[in-house]
Amino acid sequence: MERDYKTKRLTQRVKCSPALVDNQAALQAQREQNMERIRQQLMINEKLWERKKAEIEYNVANRPLLVELQSQHFCDKLNEIRQVENFVQVLREAKLDPQDHLEPWQKELLASAEYLD
């Protein structure tokens, strides 16, 4: 009986203690703030994704067709042809015969340029 009396008295004292605070409302408010922050972040991420998707769609729409693309090999060969043609032009301006000063591979390159034209 004495033990029960002490327990009840201690229970009353603990319930009235200022150290114990009902933080249920604070926890609920914190949960709502977190959920709102998460919603806002999701909206921002969605807008960023929509912007990125629109950029991708724009790039795809404006990309040249495969038949319009030139191979890198062709571009390199074209640059070589232009360099050789410039060299031939310099030789002609110096009143020299280009056939005497060209390497065999350069002559083949000029022949292929005529074929491509």
N, CA, C and O atoms as CSV, one atom per row, in Angstrom:
chain,resi,resn,atom,element,x,y,z
A,1,MET,N,N,0.823,-1.178,0.000
A,1,MET,CA,C,0.000,0.000,0.000
A,1,MET,C,C,0.884,1.266,0.000
A,1,MET,O,O,0.624,2.240,-0.706
A,2,GLU,N,N,1.899,1.198,0.797
A,2,GLU,CA,C,2.804,2.321,0.862
A,2,GLU,C,C,3.493,2.520,-0.498
A,2,GLU,O,O,3.692,3.641,-0.965
A,3,ARG,N,N,3.836,1.414,-1.091
A,3,ARG,CA,C,4.465,1.468,-2.417
A,3,ARG,C,C,3.520,2.076,-3.446
A,3,ARG,O,O,3.946,2.890,-4.266
A,4,ASP,N,N,2.269,1.702,-3.418
A,4,ASP,CA,C,1.265,2.242,-4.337
A,4,ASP,C,C,1.098,3.743,-4.109
A,4,ASP,O,O,0.958,4.509,-5.062
A,5,TYR,N,N,1.115,4.160,-2.836
A,5,TYR,CA,C,0.995,5.572,-2.499
A,5,TYR,C,C,2.169,6.362,-3.077
A,5,TYR,O,O,1.978,7.430,-3.657
A,6,LYS,N,N,3.394,5.828,-2.915
A,6,LYS,CA,C,4.581,6.501,-3.441
A,6,LYS,C,C,4.521,6.592,-4.971
A,6,LYS,O,O,4.905,7.604,-5.556
A,7,THR,N,N,4.042,5.535,-5.600
A,7,THR,CA,C,3.942,5.508,-7.059
A,7,THR,C,C,2.986,6.583,-7.550
A,7,THR,O,O,3.296,7.302,-8.499
A,8,LYS,N,N,1.828,6.699,-6.912
A,8,LYS,CA,C,0.848,7.722,-7.312
A,8,LYS,C,C,1.391,9.128,-7.090
A,8,LYS,O,O,1.228,10.014,-7.929
A,9,ARG,N,N,2.047,9.316,-5.932
A,9,ARG,CA,C,2.608,10.622,-5.650
A,9,ARG,C,C,3.703,10.988,-6.663
A,9,ARG,O,O,3.771,12.122,-7.137
A,10,LEU,N,N,4.548,10.017,-6.982
A,10,LEU,CA,C,5.596,10.263,-7.952
A,10,LEU,C,C,5.015,10.505,-9.355
A,10,LEU,O,O,5.528,11.337,-10.104
A,11,THR,N,N,3.962,9.788,-9.702
A,11,THR,CA,C,3.303,9.974,-10.990
A,11,THR,C,C,2.759,11.395,-11.105
A,11,THR,O,O,2.930,12.034,-12.143
A,12,GLN,N,N,2.123,11.889,-10.080
A,12,GLN,CA,C,1.600,13.251,-10.096
A,12,GLN,C,C,2.738,14.264,-10.233
A,12,GLN,O,O,2.633,15.246,-10.968
A,13,ARG,N,N,3.809,14.005,-9.519
A,13,ARG,CA,C,4.938,14.920,-9.566
A,13,ARG,C,C,5.575,14.940,-10.960
A,13,ARG,O,O,5.964,15.997,-11.456
A,14,VAL,N,N,5.676,13.767,-11.580
A,14,VAL,CA,C,6.262,13.684,-12.919
A,14,VAL,C,C,5.362,14.368,-13.943
A,14,VAL,O,O,5.849,15.054,-14.842
A,15,LYS,N,N,4.064,14.183,-13.809
A,15,LYS,CA,C,3.126,14.802,-14.761
A,15,LYS,C,C,3.175,16.325,-14.684
A,15,LYS,O,O,2.980,17.001,-15.694
A,16,CYS,N,N,3.428,16.858,-13.525
A,16,CYS,CA,C,3.467,18.309,-13.351
A,16,CYS,C,C,4.849,18.900,-13.634
A,16,CYS,O,O,5.025,20.117,-13.572
A,17,SER,N,N,5.795,18.076,-13.933
A,17,SER,CA,C,7.160,18.537,-14.159
A,17,SER,C,C,7.234,19.415,-15.415
A,17,SER,O,O,6.652,19.073,-16.444
A,18,PRO,N,N,7.952,20.553,-15.332
A,18,PRO,CA,C,8.102,21.419,-16.507
A,18,PRO,C,C,9.058,20.812,-17.554
A,18,PRO,O,O,9.094,21.274,-18.695
A,19,ALA,N,N,9.812,19.804,-17.178
A,19,ALA,CA,C,10.738,19.176,-18.117
A,19,ALA,C,C,9.987,18.366,-19.164
A,19,ALA,O,O,10.454,18.208,-20.292
A,20,LEU,N,N,8.836,17.862,-18.789
A,20,LEU,CA,C,8.036,17.091,-19.744
A,20,LEU,C,C,7.089,18.021,-20.488
A,20,LEU,O,O,6.252,18.696,-19.889
A,21,VAL,N,N,7.242,18.040,-21.804
A,21,VAL,CA,C,6.425,18.917,-22.626
A,21,VAL,C,C,5.812,18.068,-23.725
A,21,VAL,O,O,6.460,17.175,-24.270
A,22,ASP,N,N,4.571,18.351,-24.041
A,22,ASP,CA,C,3.911,17.645,-25.145
A,22,ASP,C,C,4.412,18.269,-26.457
A,22,ASP,O,O,4.038,19.390,-26.802
A,23,ASN,N,N,5.248,17.539,-27.168
A,23,ASN,CA,C,5.825,18.074,-28.401
A,23,ASN,C,C,5.145,17.502,-29.642
A,23,ASN,O,O,5.705,17.555,-30.736
A,24,GLN,N,N,3.972,16.972,-29.481
A,24,GLN,CA,C,3.242,16.408,-30.613
A,24,GLN,C,C,2.916,17.472,-31.649
A,24,GLN,O,O,3.043,17.218,-32.847
A,25,ALA,N,N,2.506,18.635,-31.223
A,25,ALA,CA,C,2.172,19.723,-32.154
A,25,ALA,C,C,3.435,20.200,-32.892
A,25,ALA,O,O,3.394,20.469,-34.093
A,26,ALA,N,N,4.540,20.298,-32.168
A,26,ALA,CA,C,5.781,20.737,-32.801
A,26,ALA,C,C,6.255,19.708,-33.833
A,26,ALA,O,O,6.718,20.069,-34.915
A,27,LEU,N,N,6.135,18.425,-33.484
A,27,LEU,CA,C,6.521,17.370,-34.422
A,27,LEU,C,C,5.639,17.381,-35.667
A,27,LEU,O,O,6.126,17.193,-36.782
A,28,GLN,N,N,4.339,17.604,-35.473
A,28,GLN,CA,C,3.412,17.660,-36.602
A,28,GLN,C,C,3.747,18.850,-37.510
A,28,GLN,O,O,3.732,18.722,-38.734
A,29,ALA,N,N,4.047,19.999,-36.911
A,29,ALA,CA,C,4.407,21.188,-37.691
A,29,ALA,C,C,5.714,20.943,-38.457
A,29,ALA,O,O,5.849,21.341,-39.614
A,30,GLN,N,N,6.666,20.286,-37.800
A,30,GLN,CA,C,7.934,19.984,-38.463
A,30,GLN,C,C,7.721,19.014,-39.629
A,30,GLN,O,O,8.326,19.182,-40.687
A,31,ARG,N,N,6.875,18.011,-39.448
A,31,ARG,CA,C,6.554,17.081,-40.534
A,31,ARG,C,C,5.917,17.802,-41.720
A,31,ARG,O,O,6.258,17.534,-42.872
A,32,GLU,N,N,4.998,18.711,-41.435
A,32,GLU,CA,C,4.337,19.468,-42.501
A,32,GLU,C,C,5.339,20.361,-43.236
A,32,GLU,O,O,5.275,20.486,-44.459
A,33,GLN,N,N,6.259,20.978,-42.503
A,33,GLN,CA,C,7.288,21.801,-43.150
A,33,GLN,C,C,8.191,20.943,-44.037
A,33,GLN,O,O,8.537,21.333,-45.152
A,34,ASN,N,N,8.559,19.794,-43.534
A,34,ASN,CA,C,9.400,18.893,-44.340
A,34,ASN,C,C,8.676,18.444,-45.604
A,34,ASN,O,O,9.266,18.404,-46.683
A,35,MET,N,N,7.405,18.110,-45.468
A,35,MET,CA,C,6.633,17.678,-46.638
A,35,MET,C,C,6.509,18.814,-47.648
A,35,MET,O,O,6.610,18.587,-48.854
A,36,GLU,N,N,6.291,20.029,-47.166
A,36,GLU,CA,C,6.180,21.186,-48.066
A,36,GLU,C,C,7.512,21.437,-48.784
A,36,GLU,O,O,7.534,21.727,-49.980
A,37,ARG,N,N,8.614,21.324,-48.045
A,37,ARG,CA,C,9.929,21.496,-48.652
A,37,ARG,C,C,10.182,20.419,-49.714
A,37,ARG,O,O,10.729,20.708,-50.779
A,38,ILE,N,N,9.790,19.204,-49.426
A,38,ILE,CA,C,9.952,18.106,-50.390
A,38,ILE,C,C,9.099,18.356,-51.629
A,38,ILE,O,O,9.554,18.126,-52.749
A,39,ARG,N,N,7.863,18.827,-51.438
A,39,ARG,CA,C,6.990,19.139,-52.582
A,39,ARG,C,C,7.603,20.229,-53.456
A,39,ARG,O,O,7.595,20.125,-54.683
A,40,GLN,N,N,8.131,21.271,-52.826
A,40,GLN,CA,C,8.749,22.355,-53.587
A,40,GLN,C,C,9.973,21.857,-54.352
A,40,GLN,O,O,10.183,22.234,-55.505
A,41,GLN,N,N,10.776,21.013,-53.713
A,41,GLN,CA,C,11.955,20.480,-54.386
A,41,GLN,C,C,11.547,19.603,-55.568
A,41,GLN,O,O,12.195,19.629,-56.615
A,42,LEU,N,N,10.477,18.829,-55.404
A,42,LEU,CA,C,9.974,18.010,-56.506
A,42,LEU,C,C,9.490,18.875,-57.663
A,42,LEU,O,O,9.717,18.545,-58.827
A,43,MET,N,N,8.823,19.979,-57.344
A,43,MET,CA,C,8.357,20.879,-58.402
A,43,MET,C,C,9.547,21.495,-59.139
A,43,MET,O,O,9.529,21.611,-60.364
A,44,ILE,N,N,10.571,21.885,-58.397
A,44,ILE,CA,C,11.767,22.463,-59.028
A,44,ILE,C,C,12.426,21.424,-59.920
A,44,ILE,O,O,12.802,21.715,-61.055
A,45,ASN,N,N,12.565,20.203,-59.395
A,45,ASN,CA,C,13.181,19.134,-60.196
A,45,ASN,C,C,12.363,18.835,-61.442
A,45,ASN,O,O,12.924,18.570,-62.506
A,46,GLU,N,N,11.042,18.876,-61.319
A,46,GLU,CA,C,10.179,18.615,-62.470
A,46,GLU,C,C,10.338,19.706,-63.528
A,46,GLU,O,O,10.383,19.420,-64.724
A,47,LYS,N,N,10.423,20.954,-63.079
A,47,LYS,CA,C,10.636,22.047,-64.034
A,47,LYS,C,C,11.983,21.922,-64.728
A,47,LYS,O,O,12.089,22.147,-65.933
A,48,LEU,N,N,13.017,21.561,-63.962
A,48,LEU,CA,C,14.341,21.362,-64.561
A,48,LEU,C,C,14.311,20.231,-65.582
A,48,LEU,O,O,14.909,20.334,-66.653
A,49,TRP,N,N,13.610,19.151,-65.242
A,49,TRP,CA,C,13.521,18.029,-66.168
A,49,TRP,C,C,12.761,18.428,-67.432
A,49,TRP,O,O,13.164,18.061,-68.535
A,50,GLU,N,N,11.669,19.172,-67.282
A,50,GLU,CA,C,10.908,19.621,-68.451
A,50,GLU,C,C,11.768,20.502,-69.352
A,50,GLU,O,O,11.721,20.389,-70.576
A,51,ARG,N,N,12.563,21.388,-68.724
A,51,ARG,CA,C,13.449,22.257,-69.487
A,51,ARG,C,C,14.499,21.423,-70.226
A,51,ARG,O,O,14.781,21.663,-71.400
A,52,LYS,N,N,15.070,20.448,-69.529
A,52,LYS,CA,C,16.093,19.590,-70.148
A,52,LYS,C,C,15.477,18.766,-71.279
A,52,LYS,O,O,16.094,18.585,-72.328
A,53,LYS,N,N,14.259,18.269,-71.060
A,53,LYS,CA,C,13.576,17.476,-72.078
A,53,LYS,C,C,13.275,18.324,-73.309
A,53,LYS,O,O,13.427,17.858,-74.438
A,54,ALA,N,N,12.851,19.563,-73.096
A,54,ALA,CA,C,12.582,20.464,-74.228
A,54,ALA,C,C,13.868,20.744,-74.999
A,54,ALA,O,O,13.859,20.814,-76.228
A,55,GLU,N,N,14.974,20.905,-74.274
A,55,GLU,CA,C,16.258,21.130,-74.938
A,55,GLU,C,C,16.668,19.909,-75.768
A,55,GLU,O,O,17.164,20.050,-76.886
A,56,ILE,N,N,16.461,18.732,-75.224
A,56,ILE,CA,C,16.784,17.502,-75.956
A,56,ILE,C,C,15.918,17.386,-77.204
A,56,ILE,O,O,16.419,17.057,-78.279
A,57,GLU,N,N,14.625,17.653,-77.067
A,57,GLU,CA,C,13.718,17.578,-78.209
A,57,GLU,C,C,14.111,18.591,-79.288
A,57,GLU,O,O,14.054,18.287,-80.479
A,58,TYR,N,N,14.508,19.791,-78.868
A,58,TYR,CA,C,14.942,20.816,-79.820
A,58,TYR,C,C,16.185,20.349,-80.566
A,58,TYR,O,O,16.268,20.472,-81.788
A,59,ASN,N,N,17.151,19.811,-79.823
A,59,ASN,CA,C,18.386,19.326,-80.454
A,59,ASN,C,C,18.118,18.187,-81.420
A,59,ASN,O,O,18.731,18.118,-82.485
A,60,VAL,N,N,17.213,17.297,-81.059
A,60,VAL,CA,C,16.882,16.175,-81.940
A,60,VAL,C,C,16.190,16.682,-83.194
A,60,VAL,O,O,16.470,16.206,-84.294
A,61,ALA,N,N,15.288,17.645,-83.038
A,61,ALA,CA,C,14.549,18.167,-84.191
A,61,ALA,C,C,15.467,18.913,-85.152
A,61,ALA,O,O,15.242,18.895,-86.362
A,62,ASN,N,N,16.490,19.564,-84.629
A,62,ASN,CA,C,17.376,20.366,-85.473
A,62,ASN,C,C,18.645,19.631,-85.894
A,62,ASN,O,O,19.523,20.212,-86.530
A,63,ARG,N,N,18.734,18.376,-85.543
A,63,ARG,CA,C,19.911,17.592,-85.917
A,63,ARG,C,C,19.824,17.226,-87.399
A,63,ARG,O,O,18.742,16.902,-87.888
A,64,PRO,N,N,20.939,17.272,-88.114
A,64,PRO,CA,C,20.889,16.905,-89.530
A,64,PRO,C,C,20.603,15.413,-89.700
A,64,PRO,O,O,20.918,14.599,-88.832
A,65,LEU,N,N,20.008,15.083,-90.826
A,65,LEU,CA,C,19.717,13.686,-91.114
A,65,LEU,C,C,21.007,12.926,-91.344
A,65,LEU,O,O,22.043,13.514,-91.653
A,66,LEU,N,N,20.934,11.616,-91.190
A,66,LEU,CA,C,22.137,10.806,-91.376
A,66,LEU,C,C,22.694,10.933,-92.783
A,66,LEU,O,O,23.908,10.898,-92.983
A,67,VAL,N,N,21.810,11.081,-93.753
A,67,VAL,CA,C,22.287,11.215,-95.131
A,67,VAL,C,C,22.947,12.564,-95.359
A,67,VAL,O,O,23.690,12.739,-96.325
A,68,GLU,N,N,22.679,13.521,-94.472
A,68,GLU,CA,C,23.274,14.845,-94.608
A,68,GLU,C,C,24.628,14.947,-93.904
A,68,GLU,O,O,25.404,15.866,-94.167
A,69,LEU,N,N,24.902,14.004,-93.014
A,69,LEU,CA,C,26.155,14.049,-92.273
A,69,LEU,C,C,27.327,13.635,-93.152
A,69,LEU,O,O,27.209,12.734,-93.981
A,70,GLN,N,N,28.434,14.291,-92.963
A,70,GLN,CA,C,29.640,13.932,-93.682
A,70,GLN,C,C,30.541,13.176,-92.713
A,70,GLN,O,O,30.634,13.510,-91.532
A,71,SER,N,N,31.186,12.174,-93.229
A,71,SER,CA,C,32.065,11.400,-92.361
A,71,SER,C,C,33.316,12.204,-92.037
A,71,SER,O,O,33.726,13.089,-92.788
A,72,GLN,N,N,33.898,11.874,-90.917
A,72,GLN,CA,C,35.123,12.557,-90.500
A,72,GLN,C,C,36.244,12.281,-91.492
A,72,GLN,O,O,37.074,13.150,-91.763
A,73,HIS,N,N,36.262,11.076,-92.027
A,73,HIS,CA,C,37.276,10.717,-93.022
A,73,HIS,C,C,37.160,11.620,-94.256
A,73,HIS,O,O,38.163,12.096,-94.788
A,74,PHE,N,N,35.923,11.844,-94.696
A,74,PHE,CA,C,35.704,12.716,-95.855
A,74,PHE,C,C,36.177,14.134,-95.563
A,74,PHE,O,O,36.811,14.765,-96.409
A,75,CYS,N,N,35.874,14.636,-94.374
A,75,CYS,CA,C,36.285,15.999,-94.004
A,75,CYS,C,C,37.813,16.102,-93.952
A,75,CYS,O,O,38.387,17.090,-94.409
A,76,ASP,N,N,38.464,15.082,-93.394
A,76,ASP,CA,C,39.925,15.105,-93.346
A,76,ASP,C,C,40.521,15.099,-94.755
A,76,ASP,O,O,41.463,15.834,-95.051
A,77,LYS,N,N,39.953,14.258,-95.609
A,77,LYS,CA,C,40.447,14.168,-96.988
A,77,LYS,C,C,40.232,15.497,-97.719
A,77,LYS,O,O,41.090,15.939,-98.484
A,78,LEU,N,N,39.086,16.125,-97.479
A,78,LEU,CA,C,38.790,17.411,-98.100
A,78,LEU,C,C,39.796,18.478,-97.653
A,78,LEU,O,O,40.245,19.291,-98.462
A,79,ASN,N,N,40.142,18.470,-96.376
A,79,ASN,CA,C,41.142,19.426,-95.876
A,79,ASN,C,C,42.511,19.182,-96.519
A,79,ASN,O,O,43.219,20.127,-96.868
A,80,GLU,N,N,42.870,17.915,-96.668
A,80,GLU,CA,C,44.140,17.599,-97.331
A,80,GLU,C,C,44.130,18.084,-98.785
A,80,GLU,O,O,45.120,18.634,-99.269
A,81,ILE,N,N,43.024,17.879,-99.462
A,81,ILE,CA,C,42.901,18.317,-100.862
A,81,ILE,C,C,43.081,19.828,-100.947
A,81,ILE,O,O,43.788,20.321,-101.827
A,82,ARG,N,N,42.451,20.560,-100.047
A,82,ARG,CA,C,42.562,22.024,-100.055
A,82,ARG,C,C,44.012,22.466,-99.822
A,82,ARG,O,O,44.494,23.403,-100.459
A,83,GLN,N,N,44.701,21.778,-98.900
A,83,GLN,CA,C,46.094,22.130,-98.643
A,83,GLN,C,C,46.960,21.889,-99.874
A,83,GLN,O,O,47.810,22.712,-100.213
A,84,VAL,N,N,46.743,20.762,-100.538
A,84,VAL,CA,C,47.522,20.445,-101.739
A,84,VAL,C,C,47.194,21.441,-102.845
A,84,VAL,O,O,48.095,21.880,-103.560
A,85,GLU,N,N,45.927,21.805,-102.998
A,85,GLU,CA,C,45.551,22.784,-104.015
A,85,GLU,C,C,46.187,24.146,-103.734
A,85,GLU,O,O,46.601,24.845,-104.659
A,86,ASN,N,N,46.262,24.519,-102.458
A,86,ASN,CA,C,46.934,25.776,-102.105
A,86,ASN,C,C,48.422,25.694,-102.444
A,86,ASN,O,O,49.005,26.666,-102.925
A,87,PHE,N,N,49.033,24.537,-102.193
A,87,PHE,CA,C,50.441,24.335,-102.517
A,87,PHE,C,C,50.659,24.424,-104.025
A,87,PHE,O,O,51.634,25.023,-104.477
A,88,VAL,N,N,49.757,23.831,-104.802
A,88,VAL,CA,C,49.848,23.890,-106.262
A,88,VAL,C,C,49.713,25.330,-106.730
A,88,VAL,O,O,50.427,25.762,-107.635
A,89,GLN,N,N,48.812,26.064,-106.125
A,89,GLN,CA,C,48.612,27.471,-106.486
A,89,GLN,C,C,49.874,28.282,-106.216
A,89,GLN,O,O,50.254,29.123,-107.031
A,90,VAL,N,N,50.524,28.041,-105.086
A,90,VAL,CA,C,51.768,28.741,-104.754
A,90,VAL,C,C,52.847,28.400,-105.782
A,90,VAL,O,O,53.597,29.270,-106.224
A,91,LEU,N,N,52.914,27.114,-106.154
A,91,LEU,CA,C,53.899,26.705,-107.163
A,91,LEU,C,C,53.645,27.385,-108.504
A,91,LEU,O,O,54.586,27.819,-109.168
A,92,ARG,N,N,52.392,27.479,-108.900
A,92,ARG,CA,C,52.052,28.125,-110.180
A,92,ARG,C,C,52.387,29.609,-110.146
A,92,ARG,O,O,52.863,30.171,-111.133
A,93,GLU,N,N,52.133,30.243,-108.992
A,93,GLU,CA,C,52.472,31.667,-108.869
A,93,GLU,C,C,53.982,31.879,-108.952
A,93,GLU,O,O,54.451,32.920,-109.413
A,94,ALA,N,N,54.733,30.876,-108.499
A,94,ALA,CA,C,56.198,30.964,-108.586
A,94,ALA,C,C,56.706,30.512,-109.955
A,94,ALA,O,O,57.913,30.416,-110.178
A,95,LYS,N,N,55.772,30.235,-110.868
A,95,LYS,CA,C,56.082,29.801,-112.238
A,95,LYS,C,C,56.897,28.502,-112.261
A,95,LYS,O,O,57.856,28.345,-113.016
A,96,LEU,N,N,56.456,27.562,-111.376
A,96,LEU,CA,C,57.054,26.223,-111.333
A,96,LEU,C,C,56.010,25.204,-111.741
A,96,LEU,O,O,54.811,25.423,-111.568
A,97,ASP,N,N,56.470,24.100,-112.278
A,97,ASP,CA,C,55.554,23.036,-112.679
A,97,ASP,C,C,55.171,22.219,-111.444
A,97,ASP,O,O,56.048,21.618,-110.823
A,98,PRO,N,N,53.886,22.177,-111.068
A,98,PRO,CA,C,53.475,21.436,-109.865
A,98,PRO,C,C,53.776,19.942,-109.969
A,98,PRO,O,O,54.048,19.306,-108.951
A,99,GLN,N,N,53.735,19.368,-111.167
A,99,GLN,CA,C,53.963,17.929,-111.321
A,99,GLN,C,C,55.396,17.537,-110.936
A,99,GLN,O,O,55.635,16.398,-110.533
A,100,ASP,N,N,56.324,18.443,-111.053
A,100,ASP,CA,C,57.709,18.154,-110.690
A,100,ASP,C,C,57.929,18.169,-109.173
A,100,ASP,O,O,58.857,17.530,-108.677
A,101,HIS,N,N,57.095,18.885,-108.446
A,101,HIS,CA,C,57.316,19.090,-107.016
A,101,HIS,C,C,56.328,18.336,-106.124
A,101,HIS,O,O,56.459,18.371,-104.900
A,102,LEU,N,N,55.360,17.667,-106.704
A,102,LEU,CA,C,54.363,16.957,-105.900
A,102,LEU,C,C,54.805,15.527,-105.623
A,102,LEU,O,O,55.430,14.874,-106.458
A,103,GLU,N,N,54.463,15.066,-104.436
A,103,GLU,CA,C,54.684,13.665,-104.061
A,103,GLU,C,C,53.652,12.806,-104.790
A,103,GLU,O,O,52.638,13.331,-105.249
A,104,PRO,N,N,53.886,11.508,-104.904
A,104,PRO,CA,C,52.896,10.639,-105.567
A,104,PRO,C,C,51.533,10.625,-104.861
A,104,PRO,O,O,50.490,10.595,-105.515
A,105,TRP,N,N,51.551,10.645,-103.530
A,105,TRP,CA,C,50.267,10.626,-102.819
A,105,TRP,C,C,49.505,11.926,-103.035
A,105,TRP,O,O,48.274,11.929,-103.033
A,106,GLN,N,N,50.227,13.033,-103.224
A,106,GLN,CA,C,49.566,14.312,-103.492
A,106,GLN,C,C,48.946,14.318,-104.886
A,106,GLN,O,O,47.872,14.884,-105.090
A,107,LYS,N,N,49.622,13.690,-105.837
A,107,LYS,CA,C,49.058,13.583,-107.191
A,107,LYS,C,C,47.781,12.745,-107.172
A,107,LYS,O,O,46.796,13.082,-107.830
A,108,GLU,N,N,47.809,11.649,-106.410
A,108,GLU,CA,C,46.599,10.806,-106.290
A,108,GLU,C,C,45.473,11.591,-105.625
A,108,GLU,O,O,44.308,11.467,-106.001
A,109,LEU,N,N,45.835,12.389,-104.647
A,109,LEU,CA,C,44.830,13.199,-103.944
A,109,LEU,C,C,44.179,14.202,-104.890
A,109,LEU,O,O,42.966,14.405,-104.845
A,110,LEU,N,N,44.988,14.833,-105.752
A,110,LEU,CA,C,44.434,15.780,-106.730
A,110,LEU,C,C,43.566,15.062,-107.751
A,110,LEU,O,O,42.559,15.606,-108.204
A,111,ALA,N,N,43.954,13.836,-108.116
A,111,ALA,CA,C,43.134,13.069,-109.055
A,111,ALA,C,C,41.802,12.703,-108.415
A,111,ALA,O,O,40.760,12.746,-109.069
A,112,SER,N,N,41.838,12.346,-107.145
A,112,SER,CA,C,40.575,12.020,-106.469
A,112,SER,C,C,39.711,13.270,-106.303
A,112,SER,O,O,38.483,13.176,-106.300
A,113,ALA,N,N,40.342,14.440,-106.165
A,113,ALA,CA,C,39.589,15.700,-106.050
A,113,ALA,C,C,38.858,15.966,-107.360
A,113,ALA,O,O,37.701,16.387,-107.352
A,114,GLU,N,N,39.517,15.724,-108.471
A,114,GLU,CA,C,38.858,15.905,-109.771
A,114,GLU,C,C,37.701,14.935,-109.900
A,114,GLU,O,O,36.655,15.282,-110.449
A,115,TYR,N,N,37.878,13.721,-109.398
A,115,TYR,CA,C,36.813,12.720,-109.465
A,115,TYR,C,C,35.634,13.155,-108.604
A,115,TYR,O,O,34.482,12.997,-109.007
A,116,LEU,N,N,35.913,13.707,-107.411
A,116,LEU,CA,C,34.843,14.140,-106.516
A,116,LEU,C,C,34.086,15.341,-107.066
A,116,LEU,O,O,32.887,15.498,-106.835
A,117,ASP,N,N,34.814,16.194,-107.804
A,117,ASP,CA,C,34.148,17.359,-108.391
A,117,ASP,C,C,33.156,16.889,-109.440
A,117,ASP,O,O,32.481,17.709,-110.063
